[in-house]
């Protein structure tokens, strides 16, 4: 397991107001992909000013915060309003197998990509299988 979501208030809010009250996935959905040497996270953040995006790592917790501001003229009167405005944050616990000091982020076409390298000791490696007389060396 490379990531664990973190939201200390999610369980309490769901109990108080029901599951629909806190559906963060609709605001900033996330895909996580494991590659050979890294983990790639893709956040959908359409309509976000790239200058408002903040990615931080603090004590093994990756935080992604974005801000969507309302575009509205003084005389505008909404008849449909489904887009959520404000500041949104997703927090993920990073596994000790990931290099939190080497996180990189890039934003393109409404998608924020965060790349986190896997530590060398956590990468798969081939183990040599000894034969014959070499086995006795393991017992010593």
N, C-alpha and C positions, 0 to 999 in steps of 0.2 A: 504494500500500500504506500503510495507516494504522497497522497494528499488527503486531508480530512477537512470538511467544511467546518467553520466555526461561527456560530451566532448564539451568544449566550441568552438572548431574549426570544429566540424563535419558539422554543417549546412553551414558554409562558404566554406569548402572544397567541399562539395557536389554541391553547387551552381556553384563553379568555374570549377570543373573538372568532375562532374557527380557522380552518386551514386556508381559506381564501384571503384572510386578512394579511397574511405575510407570504406572498408568493414572489420571492426575490428572483426566481428563475425567469419570470416574464420580464423583469426589468433589465437584468444583465445575465442572460444565459451563458453557460460555460461548457466548452468541450475540452477534455484533457486527453492528450495523446502521448504515449510512451514511445520514444524512438531509441536508436542504438545508444546514444550518449547523452540524451537529455529528455526532459519532459516539456511538452509544449502545451500551453493553455491558450485557448482562443475564447475571448469574451465578445459577445455581440453588444456593441454600444453605438447604434446608429443615432445620428443627430447630436453627437457629443462634440463639443469644441475640444480639439486635441490639447489645447493649453490647460484645460480643466482636469485632465487625467493625472492621477497621482498613484504611483506604484511604490510601495514601501515593504521592507522586510525588517521585522523587529522580533528578536528572540524566537526565530523559527516560524513566525506567522507572516504570511504574505497578505498584504491588504491592497486592494484595488478600489480606488474611489474615483467617481466621475460625477460631473454636474451637468444637468440638462436645464437650460434656462428657457423660459417661456418667450415666444415671439408673438407679440400681441400689440396691436395699435389701440389707442385710447377708446375708439368707438366700436371695437370688436365685441360682438355678443356671440358666445358659443351656443351652438345648438347640438353639437356632439363634442364630447371631451373625453378621449380615451388615452391619450398620451400622458404618461406620468412625468412630472417635472420635479426637480430638486436634486439633492446629492444622494448618491447610492454607493454603498460599499459592500464588497464581498471580501471575506477573510477565509484563508485556508491555512491549516497547519501543514508545514512542510516536513516531510520525513527526514530523519537524520542521514538518509542516503543521498540527499540532494545538496548541492553546493549553493547555499543561500547567499554567499558572497559574490557569486558570479551571475546573478539574475539579469536578464536583458529584456527590454520591452520595445515594441514597435506598433504603430497605429497606421492602418491603411484601409480605406473604403469602409469605415464603420466597424472594423474588427481590430481589437487590441490583442496582439500576440505577446505572450510572456514565455520566455525560454529559460528553463532552469536546468543546468548541467547535473548529471548524475555523478556522484563522487567515484573516483577510480576504483576504490575498494568495493563498491557496490555493483560494479559492472560484472556481467558474467565472464568467467574465465575458464579455460580448459585446464583440467587437472591431469597430469601425466600418470598413466597407469604403469607401474613397474612390473617386471616379470621375473620369474625364476629366483635366483640368488639375491636379487635386489629386495625382495620381500622381507628377508631376514633383517635387513637394515632398519626397517620400520619398527620391528619388535624391540630393538636394542635401545 
